[in-house]
Amino acid sequence: MKREPYHLFEVHGIEIESMLLDATTFDVAPCADRVLRAAEAGRRGVAPESLDWVGDHADGRIEWSNELVNHVVEFKTAAPERDLSGLAEAFRASQVRCDALARAHTGARLVPGAMHPFMDPRRETHLWPHDNAEVYGAYDRLFDCRRHGWSNLQSVHLNLPFADDDEFARLMGAIRVVLPLVPALAAASPVIDGRVTGLLDNRLEVYRTNSAKVGAMTGDVIPEQAFDRDAYRRIVFDAIDRELATLGADEVLFGVEWTNARGAIARFDRMAIEIRLIDAQECAAADVAVAAAVSALVRGLVEERWSSGAAQRAQPGGPLLDLLVRTTAAGPRAALPGADYAALFGLRGAAGATAGDLVRRVVPEVFDGPAELGEPLRIVLERGTLSERLVQALGARPGAEPPREHLRALLDRLASCLLEGRSFVP
């Protein structure tokens, strides 16, 4: 029996992607299939070799699943969560079990972070080869997935529910306004191809253009001003299908909601909007804390704490995208576009204010997550994004190529953070 949809902020759904890396070299280890099969075999009490390949594993409050590439495992809430209390620890405990299986069966270890700092996608990409392989193959034929924007990025997805068109309009209007601020909290990918690029969020930089061949898939990252289901389907989904048809894409890509790759996507199949711009952090506590902070900002807008829903929905996409590009580069140091945007969050007379100024002032005002998330959130707000802390630890300037052993040592420290559930502090 199908249940009624959840109402605004009644529940949360969170998904966290992590890398499997060789325990010695820290190169990517395409062994997620072997780890998932070992986990499921353990649950059933049978030998791994007795099972066919599996793409999912139930681990209590958390589920594991495969992703596009075979060195990534996704950990997700098994059901919508009404209360975030204890969720970070549930994620951490599940990741510890995954790490132990990876070490025992493959010689790999589980490592957090939004991008591998020295992966060569052209040489090292291994797509998931089992169930749903036809979908991944279709993407590969269309876009060539052996690129950073496809095979070298890990994110946190935050799912927020809506029950009807009115709630969808209020939620989407608020999310569009919050999206440009996400890198000011979540940027965690300062190194790519072994080089400190000077951008704090390289994952978003490559994500913005990974499907440029089908422009309608990502659009301008900031969702269009489409605030009911019929308009959204017409403006977003129909446009994607038209472009796919023009290119002669595989049929498996038509008529499905997951081809939409905007920074926040409507999932009418689950009556939720999925926010996709959060970089994976160093541990589950930081992942959940950042997701909860983003949710709190959205909720403050939905509840019209500082501005009307009409004012939020009236925001054009261009200036929001401009701010997102700036926060992708500079994170909390990015300048806000002007008084009108700051006023949406109740900031008056904020000339010269930055995205960091905004989140440091507003997030503590609205954050109502469980107490165990307070410390990881404090570190983000007071010590900077994970990207800023990683660059500080490397002691490297933009354009520098830190010695490979320094990057391996950094990955080793991050892996310890994940297992121990603690924030990275230089």
Secondary structure, 3 states (H helix, E strand, C coil): CCCCCCCCCCCEEEEEEEEEEECCCCCECCCHHHHHHHHHHHHHCCCHHHCCCCCEEEECCEEEEECCECCEEEEEECCCECCCCCHHHHHHHHHHHHHHHHHHHHCEEEECCCCCCCCCHHHHCCECCCCCHHHHHHHHHHHCCCCHHHHCCCEEEEEEECCCHHHHHHHHHHHHHHHHHHHHHHCCECEECCEECCCCEHHHHHHCCCCHHHHHHHCCCCCCCCCCHHHHHHHHHHHHHHHHHHHCCCHHHCCCHHHCCCCEEEECCCCEEEEEEEECCCCHHHHHHHHHHHHHHHHHHHCCCCCCHHHHHCCCHHHHHHHHHHHHHHHHHCECCCHHHHHCCCCCCCCCCEHHHHHHHHHHHHCCCCHHHHHHHHHHHHHCCHHHHHHHHHCCCCCCCCCHHHHHHHHHHHHHHHHHCCCCCC
